[in-house]
Amino acid sequence: MLSNFALEQQLHTARQELSHALYQHDAACRVIARLKKERDEARSLLAQAERQAPLPASAATANVSALSNGKRAAESEDMGPGGKRMRPGVSDSIIAELTECNAALSQQRKKRQIPPTLAPIDALERYTQLSSHPLHKTNKPGITSIDINLSKDIVATGGVDSSAVLFDRTSGEILSTLNGHSKKVTSVKFVAQNDVFLSGSADKTVRIWQGSEDGKYDCRHILKDHTAEVQAVTVHATNNYFVTASLDTTWCFYDLSSGLCLTQVQLLYFSFSLICKVFHYNGHLAIIVCEVEDPSNSMGYTSAAFHPDGLILGTGTTGATVRIWDVKSRGNVANFDGHTGAVTAISFSENGYFLATAAHDGVKLWDLRKLKNFRSFELYDQDTPTNSVDFDHSGSYLAIAGSDIRVYQVGSVKAEWNCIKTLPDLSGTGKATCVKFGTDAKYLAVGSMDRNLRIFGLPEGDDASTGS
């Protein structure tokens, strides 16, 4: 009887302690929920304050005067709280300009039809290599980025040899080799107007090049706002602004004419404590508290692209997440998860409905109207990443580069996206790094880990407008 009584007493005591522990756990969960809410509210208020706070005129003057001989004198810039550089911010007039551009492009898109000059499917099925051009140095081979000035048929390449090359596809001649970066050029981009060219590099800088009548390009600005490799450069549809994305976990919004960084965006995350375990030990209630750090703190940016209408920015990260931003508010409005490995490239379709993203595990297609993944292509083995994706300007075709180059006919959310052509990587490296459609998809420009630019299309005399 006494032993039973003692056991009942112990059971009663254990129940009381368990009840108390559960109460403490519930209270801790409520506190954590409240702290999370306060954290989110603080983020929102901070973002709003950064957008609204004007930069003093003296600071703006200092920033402009810091551009000397094409270089940004970072040491002379005014510094804000915490040692951070002060930025002028995106003004109401700039937001109005972006909004007007969006409205005009959206209206045009509703009336736009597929051009009759677009290469038909049967033409792409017959594409073959037309030419190969050794543009970069042999001691540091590798083309990392490609862009095309469609109006002039000029192809730009960025190389591991730290140079950018401008190549006239029609004449087959190199127009200019742009030197100045100290490490590999990771991104190249034409500005459609004013003969301006942009290059981003692993040396943490971005260069703005100005073309002249004699065909030469001079470096107008060197931008040193990032503290790690610049991985992507993308130009806004106004051709007045551009964005750079870096492994330093920030992206910068620039004014093209002045080379001034108007705002530098970084998501703010806070660590917080979680009660991981509650238990009874030696007659006392014990609580293990874990400090939790949001992993998004360490996600650098590996790719970036503007939506065709200009009010949405997409960025890929080292942590396999695709982030969608509202350009006007610089707010992170959506995140797409599901990839494995860094997101190496992103491309918006011309109709604005689809986003294609590439990573180590292949390509994913996202419906921007419903913010969900509707199709995935696992193209290569687990050791072969997908390096590049590109919609053609009409939004009819999608090109993918990895260990080979594949061209798909664009379908819909429900309709199939059929592979209409697979082109081999003829570099011998097994790694096609970048791909870009030419005008009306009449050719494909491909870069690989050798030093050659390759052009794929129909042989001369083969009419692209008719079948074989």
C-alpha positions as CSV (number, residue, x, y, z in Angstrom):
1,M,0.0,0.0,0.0
2,L,2.8,2.4,0.9
3,S,4.6,1.7,-2.3
4,N,1.4,2.3,-4.3
5,F,0.9,5.6,-2.5
6,A,4.4,6.7,-3.2
7,L,4.0,5.9,-6.9
8,E,0.8,7.8,-7.0
9,Q,2.5,10.8,-5.4
10,Q,5.3,10.6,-7.9
11,L,2.8,10.4,-10.8
12,H,0.9,13.4,-9.4
13,T,4.1,15.4,-9.1
14,A,5.2,14.4,-12.6
15,R,1.8,15.4,-14.0
16,Q,2.1,18.8,-12.3
17,E,5.6,19.3,-13.7
18,L,4.5,18.3,-17.1
19,S,1.5,20.6,-17.0
20,H,3.8,23.4,-15.9
21,A,6.3,22.7,-18.6
22,L,3.6,22.6,-21.3
23,Y,2.3,25.9,-20.0
24,Q,5.8,27.4,-20.2
25,H,6.2,26.0,-23.7
26,D,2.9,27.5,-24.8
27,A,3.8,30.8,-23.3
28,A,7.2,30.8,-25.0
29,C,5.5,30.0,-28.4
30,R,3.2,33.0,-27.9
31,V,6.2,35.2,-27.1
32,I,8.0,34.0,-30.2
33,A,5.0,34.7,-32.4
34,R,4.7,38.2,-30.9
35,L,8.5,38.8,-31.5
36,K,8.1,37.6,-35.1
37,K,5.2,40.0,-35.7
38,E,7.2,42.9,-34.2
39,R,10.2,42.0,-36.3
40,D,8.1,42.0,-39.5
41,E,6.5,45.3,-38.5
42,A,10.0,46.8,-37.8
43,R,11.2,45.6,-41.2
44,S,8.3,47.2,-42.9
45,L,8.8,50.5,-41.1
46,L,12.5,50.5,-41.8
47,A,12.0,49.9,-45.5
48,Q,9.4,52.7,-45.6
49,A,11.7,55.1,-43.8
50,E,14.6,54.3,-46.2
51,R,12.4,55.0,-49.1
52,Q,11.0,58.2,-47.8
53,A,14.2,59.7,-46.2
54,P,15.7,62.3,-48.5
55,L,19.4,62.5,-48.9
56,P,20.8,65.9,-47.9
57,A,21.8,68.1,-50.8
58,S,25.4,68.2,-49.6
59,A,25.6,64.4,-49.6
60,A,24.1,64.1,-53.1
61,T,26.6,66.7,-54.3
62,A,29.4,64.7,-52.7
63,N,28.3,61.5,-54.4
64,V,28.2,63.1,-57.8
65,S,31.6,64.8,-57.3
66,A,33.0,61.5,-56.2
67,L,32.9,60.3,-59.8
68,S,36.3,61.4,-61.0
69,N,38.0,60.1,-64.1
70,G,35.5,57.3,-64.4
71,K,36.1,56.0,-60.9
72,R,33.9,56.2,-57.8
73,A,35.9,57.5,-54.9
74,A,34.3,55.3,-52.2
75,E,36.4,56.8,-49.4
76,S,35.0,60.3,-49.9
77,E,31.3,59.2,-49.8
78,D,29.2,60.3,-46.9
79,M,28.5,57.5,-44.5
80,G,25.3,56.9,-42.7
81,P,24.6,55.1,-39.4
82,G,26.5,51.9,-39.0
83,G,29.1,52.9,-41.5
84,K,26.8,52.3,-44.5
85,R,26.9,54.6,-47.5
86,M,24.1,57.0,-47.9
87,R,22.0,56.7,-51.0
88,P,19.8,59.3,-52.7
89,G,16.9,56.9,-53.0
90,V,14.5,56.3,-55.8
91,S,12.5,59.6,-56.2
92,D,8.9,60.0,-56.9
93,S,9.7,61.3,-60.4
94,I,11.7,58.1,-61.2
95,I,8.8,56.0,-59.9
96,A,6.4,57.9,-62.1
97,E,8.8,57.3,-65.1
98,L,8.9,53.6,-64.3
99,T,5.1,53.5,-64.0
100,E,4.5,55.3,-67.3
101,C,6.9,52.9,-69.0
102,N,5.1,50.0,-67.6
103,A,1.7,51.3,-68.7
104,A,3.0,51.9,-72.3
105,L,4.6,48.5,-72.6
106,S,1.6,46.7,-71.2
107,Q,-0.7,48.4,-73.7
108,Q,1.7,47.6,-76.6
109,R,1.9,43.9,-75.5
110,K,-1.9,43.5,-75.8
111,K,-1.7,44.5,-79.5
112,R,1.5,42.7,-80.3
113,Q,1.5,39.8,-82.7
114,I,4.2,37.3,-83.5
115,P,6.3,38.9,-86.4
116,P,6.0,37.2,-89.8
117,T,9.8,37.2,-90.0
118,L,10.2,34.9,-87.0
119,A,12.0,31.7,-87.8
120,P,9.5,28.8,-88.0
121,I,9.8,25.6,-86.1
122,D,11.0,23.6,-89.1
123,A,13.8,26.1,-89.6
124,L,15.1,25.7,-86.0
125,E,15.0,21.9,-86.5
126,R,17.6,22.3,-89.2
127,Y,20.0,24.6,-87.3
128,T,23.6,23.7,-87.4
129,Q,26.9,25.4,-86.5
130,L,27.6,28.1,-89.0
131,S,30.8,29.6,-87.5
132,S,33.2,29.6,-84.6
133,H,35.2,32.7,-83.6
134,P,38.2,32.7,-81.1
135,L,37.5,35.9,-79.3
136,H,39.3,35.4,-75.9
137,K,42.7,34.4,-74.7
138,T,44.0,30.9,-74.9
139,N,45.7,30.9,-71.5
140,K,42.4,31.8,-69.7
141,P,39.7,30.2,-71.9
142,G,36.0,30.4,-71.1
143,I,33.1,32.6,-72.1
144,T,30.8,33.4,-69.1
145,S,28.2,35.7,-70.6
146,I,26.6,36.8,-73.9
147,D,24.4,39.6,-75.0
148,I,23.3,40.8,-78.4
149,N,22.5,44.3,-79.7
150,L,19.6,43.2,-82.0
151,S,19.4,46.4,-83.9
152,K,23.1,46.3,-85.0
153,D,23.6,42.5,-84.9
154,I,26.6,42.9,-82.6
155,V,27.4,40.1,-80.1
156,A,29.1,40.8,-76.8
157,T,30.9,38.2,-74.8
158,G,32.4,38.3,-71.3
159,G,35.4,36.1,-70.6
160,V,37.4,34.4,-67.9
161,D,40.4,36.4,-69.3
162,S,38.8,39.5,-67.7
163,S,37.9,41.1,-71.0
164,A,34.7,41.8,-72.9
165,V,34.6,41.5,-76.6
166,L,32.2,43.2,-79.1
167,F,31.8,41.1,-82.3
168,D,30.1,42.1,-85.5
169,R,28.3,38.9,-86.6
170,T,27.6,40.2,-90.1
171,S,31.2,41.0,-91.0
172,G,32.8,38.4,-88.7
173,E,35.1,40.9,-87.2
174,I,36.0,42.0,-83.7
175,L,34.9,45.6,-83.2
176,S,36.5,46.2,-79.8
177,T,38.1,44.3,-76.9
178,L,37.4,46.0,-73.6
179,N,40.1,45.6,-71.0
180,G,40.2,47.0,-67.5
181,H,38.6,44.4,-65.2
182,S,41.1,42.5,-63.0
183,K,39.1,39.3,-62.8
184,K,36.7,37.4,-65.0
185,V,33.8,39.3,-66.6
186,T,30.6,37.6,-65.3
187,S,27.9,39.6,-67.1
188,V,27.7,41.8,-70.2
189,K,24.7,43.9,-71.3
190,F,23.9,46.3,-74.1
191,V,21.8,49.4,-73.5
192,A,19.5,49.8,-76.5
193,Q,20.1,53.6,-76.8
194,N,23.1,55.9,-76.8
195,D,25.7,53.2,-77.7
196,V,26.3,52.3,-74.0
197,F,27.6,48.9,-72.8
198,L,27.8,47.5,-69.3
199,S,30.1,44.8,-67.8
200,G,30.1,43.3,-64.4
201,S,33.0,41.3,-62.9
202,A,34.3,39.1,-60.2
203,D,36.5,42.0,-59.2
204,K,33.4,43.5,-57.5
205,T,33.1,46.3,-60.0
206,V,30.7,47.3,-62.8
207,R,32.0,49.4,-65.7
208,I,29.9,51.7,-68.0
209,W,31.4,51.9,-71.5
210,Q,30.5,54.7,-73.9
211,G,30.8,54.0,-77.7
212,S,32.1,56.6,-80.1
213,E,31.7,57.2,-83.8
214,D,35.0,55.5,-84.6
215,G,33.7,52.3,-83.0
216,K,35.8,52.5,-79.9
217,Y,34.5,52.2,-76.4
218,D,35.8,54.2,-73.4
219,C,35.2,53.5,-69.8
220,R,33.0,56.2,-68.5
221,H,32.4,55.0,-64.9
222,I,33.8,52.3,-62.6
223,L,31.2,51.5,-59.9
224,K,32.5,50.1,-56.7
225,D,29.4,49.7,-54.6
226,H,29.5,46.0,-54.1
227,T,31.8,44.1,-51.7
228,A,31.8,40.7,-53.4
229,E,31.6,39.4,-57.0
230,V,29.1,41.1,-59.3
231,Q,27.2,38.2,-60.8
232,A,24.5,39.9,-63.0
233,V,23.7,43.2,-64.7
234,T,20.2,43.9,-66.1
235,V,18.9,47.0,-67.9
236,H,15.5,48.5,-67.3
237,A,13.1,49.0,-70.3
238,T,13.5,52.8,-70.0
239,N,17.2,52.4,-70.8
240,N,17.8,55.0,-68.1
241,Y,18.4,52.7,-65.2
242,F,20.0,49.3,-64.5
243,V,20.4,46.8,-61.6
244,T,23.5,44.9,-60.5
245,A,23.3,41.8,-58.3
246,S,26.2,40.5,-56.2
247,L,27.3,37.7,-53.9
248,D,27.5,40.3,-51.1
249,T,23.7,39.6,-50.7
250,T,22.7,43.0,-52.2
251,W,21.4,44.4,-55.5
252,C,21.9,48.0,-56.6
253,F,19.6,50.2,-58.6
254,Y,21.6,52.8,-60.7
255,D,21.0,55.9,-62.7
256,L,22.7,55.1,-66.1
257,S,23.6,58.7,-67.1
258,S,25.5,59.6,-63.8
259,G,26.5,56.1,-62.7
260,L,25.1,56.9,-59.3
261,C,23.7,54.1,-57.1
262,L,20.3,55.3,-56.1
263,T,19.6,52.5,-53.7
264,Q,21.2,49.3,-52.4
265,V,18.8,46.6,-51.3
266,Q,19.4,43.9,-48.8
267,L,16.8,41.8,-47.0
268,L,16.9,42.3,-43.2
269,Y,16.7,39.2,-41.1
270,F,16.9,38.9,-37.4
271,S,18.0,35.9,-35.3
272,F,15.7,34.9,-32.5
273,S,15.6,32.3,-29.7
274,L,13.5,29.2,-29.7
275,I,12.8,26.8,-26.8
276,C,14.1,23.5,-28.2
277,K,13.4,21.2,-25.2
278,V,11.7,21.4,-21.8
279,F,12.3,18.6,-19.3
280,H,12.6,17.8,-15.6
281,Y,16.1,17.2,-14.2
282,N,17.2,16.6,-10.6
283,G,14.0,18.1,-9.2
284,H,14.2,21.3,-11.4
285,L,12.6,22.4,-14.6
286,A,15.2,22.7,-17.3
287,I,14.8,24.6,-20.6
288,I,17.2,24.4,-23.6
289,V,17.1,27.6,-25.6
290,C,18.5,27.6,-29.2
291,E,19.6,30.7,-31.1
292,V,18.2,30.5,-34.6
293,E,19.6,32.4,-37.6
294,D,17.6,32.8,-40.7
295,P,19.7,31.1,-43.5
296,S,18.6,33.8,-46.0
297,N,21.2,36.1,-44.3
298,S,23.9,34.4,-46.3
299,M,22.2,34.1,-49.7
300,G,24.2,36.0,-52.3
301,Y,22.7,36.8,-55.7
302,T,23.8,34.8,-58.7
303,S,21.4,36.1,-61.5
304,A,19.0,38.9,-62.1
305,A,16.5,40.1,-64.8
306,F,13.9,42.7,-65.2
307,H,10.4,41.7,-66.2
308,P,9.5,43.0,-69.7
309,D,7.2,45.7,-68.2
310,G,9.9,46.9,-65.8
311,L,8.1,47.0,-62.5
312,I,9.2,43.5,-61.4
313,L,12.8,42.3,-60.8
314,G,13.7,38.6,-60.5
315,T,16.9,37.5,-58.7
316,G,18.4,34.1,-58.3
317,T,20.4,33.2,-55.1
318,T,23.2,30.9,-54.0
319,G,20.6,29.2,-51.7
320,A,18.4,27.9,-54.6
321,T,15.7,30.5,-54.0
322,V,14.3,32.8,-56.7
323,R,13.2,36.2,-55.3
324,I,10.6,38.5,-57.0
325,W,10.8,42.2,-56.2
326,D,8.5,45.2,-56.6
327,V,10.9,47.7,-58.2
328,K,9.0,50.7,-57.0
329,S,9.0,49.7,-53.3
330,R,12.1,47.5,-53.4
331,G,9.9,45.0,-51.5
332,N,10.4,41.2,-51.8
333,V,6.9,40.2,-52.9
334,A,7.4,36.5,-53.6
335,N,9.9,33.7,-53.3
336,F,10.1,30.6,-55.5
337,D,11.7,27.5,-53.8
338,G,12.3,24.0,-55.2
339,H,15.7,24.2,-57.0
340,T,18.9,22.5,-55.9
341,G,22.0,24.5,-56.0
342,A,22.6,28.1,-57.0
343,V,20.1,29.7,-59.5
344,T,22.5,30.3,-62.4
345,A,20.1,32.1,-64.8
346,I,16.6,33.5,-65.1
347,S,14.6,34.8,-68.1
348,F,11.1,36.3,-68.4
349,S,8.9,35.5,-71.4
350,E,8.0,38.5,-73.6
351,N,4.3,38.1,-72.7
352,G,5.2,38.5,-69.1
353,Y,3.4,35.4,-68.0
354,F,6.3,33.0,-67.5
355,L,9.6,32.9,-65.8
356,A,12.3,30.3,-66.6
357,T,15.0,29.6,-64.0
358,A,18.1,27.4,-64.3
359,A,20.1,25.7,-61.5
360,H,22.1,22.6,-60.8
361,D,19.0,20.4,-61.0
362,G,17.7,21.7,-64.4
363,V,15.1,24.2,-65.4
364,K,11.8,25.2,-63.8
365,L,9.0,27.2,-65.4
366,W,6.9,29.5,-63.2
367,D,3.4,30.9,-63.8
368,L,3.7,34.5,-62.6
369,R,-0.1,34.9,-62.5
370,K,-0.5,32.2,-59.9
371,L,3.1,32.3,-58.5
372,K,3.7,28.6,-58.8
373,N,5.9,26.1,-60.6
374,F,4.0,24.3,-63.4
375,R,6.8,22.4,-65.2
376,S,10.3,21.2,-64.6
377,F,13.0,19.9,-67.0
378,E,15.6,17.6,-65.5
379,L,17.9,17.6,-68.5
380,Y,21.3,16.3,-67.4
381,D,23.0,14.0,-64.8
382,Q,23.5,15.1,-61.2
383,D,27.0,16.3,-61.9
384,T,26.0,18.6,-64.8
385,P,24.4,21.9,-64.0
386,T,22.1,23.9,-66.3
387,N,24.0,27.2,-66.9
388,S,21.7,29.4,-69.0
389,V,18.1,30.0,-70.2
390,D,16.8,32.5,-72.7
391,F,13.4,33.3,-74.2
392,D,13.6,34.7,-77.7
393,H,12.2,38.2,-78.1
394,S,8.8,37.0,-79.4
395,G,8.4,34.6,-76.5
396,S,7.9,31.7,-78.9
397,Y,11.1,29.7,-78.1
398,L,13.2,28.9,-75.0
399,A,16.9,28.0,-75.3
400,I,18.7,26.1,-72.5
401,A,22.5,25.5,-72.2
402,G,24.2,22.9,-70.1
403,S,26.3,20.0,-71.5
404,D,24.4,20.7,-74.8
405,I,22.0,23.3,-76.2
406,R,18.3,22.6,-76.4
407,V,15.5,24.7,-78.0
408,Y,11.9,24.3,-76.8
409,Q,8.7,25.5,-78.4
410,V,6.9,27.6,-75.8
411,G,3.6,26.1,-74.8
412,S,1.3,27.1,-71.9
413,V,0.6,26.0,-68.4
414,K,-1.3,23.0,-69.6
415,A,0.1,22.6,-73.1
416,E,3.4,20.8,-73.6
417,W,6.7,22.5,-74.2
418,N,8.3,20.3,-76.9
419,C,12.0,20.1,-77.5
420,I,12.4,20.8,-81.2
421,K,16.2,20.8,-81.5
422,T,19.3,19.6,-79.5
423,L,22.6,21.0,-80.5
424,P,25.9,19.5,-79.3
425,D,28.5,21.5,-77.3
426,L,31.3,21.5,-79.9
427,S,33.8,23.1,-77.5
428,G,34.9,19.7,-76.2
429,T,34.5,21.0,-72.6
430,G,31.1,19.6,-72.1
431,K,29.9,22.9,-70.7
432,A,27.9,25.4,-72.7
433,T,27.8,28.4,-70.3
434,C,25.5,30.9,-72.1
435,V,23.1,31.1,-74.9
436,K,21.2,33.9,-76.6
437,F,18.7,34.2,-79.5
438,G,19.5,36.5,-82.4
439,T,16.9,38.7,-84.2
440,D,13.7,36.8,-85.0
441,A,15.4,33.6,-83.6
442,K,17.3,33.4,-86.9
443,Y,20.4,32.2,-85.1
444,L,21.7,31.2,-81.7
445,A,24.9,32.6,-80.1
446,V,26.6,30.2,-77.7
447,G,29.5,30.5,-75.3
448,S,31.4,27.6,-73.7
449,M,34.4,27.0,-71.5
450,D,36.7,27.3,-74.5
451,R,37.5,30.7,-76.0
452,N,35.2,30.5,-79.0
453,L,31.9,32.1,-79.7
454,R,29.7,29.8,-81.8
455,I,26.9,30.8,-84.1
456,F,24.2,28.2,-84.9
457,G,21.6,28.8,-87.6
458,L,20.6,27.8,-91.2
459,P,23.3,27.5,-93.8
460,E,23.5,30.3,-96.3
461,G,20.9,29.8,-99.1
462,D,18.6,27.7,-96.9
463,D,15.3,29.7,-96.7
464,A,14.2,29.9,-93.1
465,S,10.7,30.8,-94.1
466,T,9.9,27.5,-95.7
467,G,10.2,23.9,-94.7
468,S,12.8,21.5,-96.1
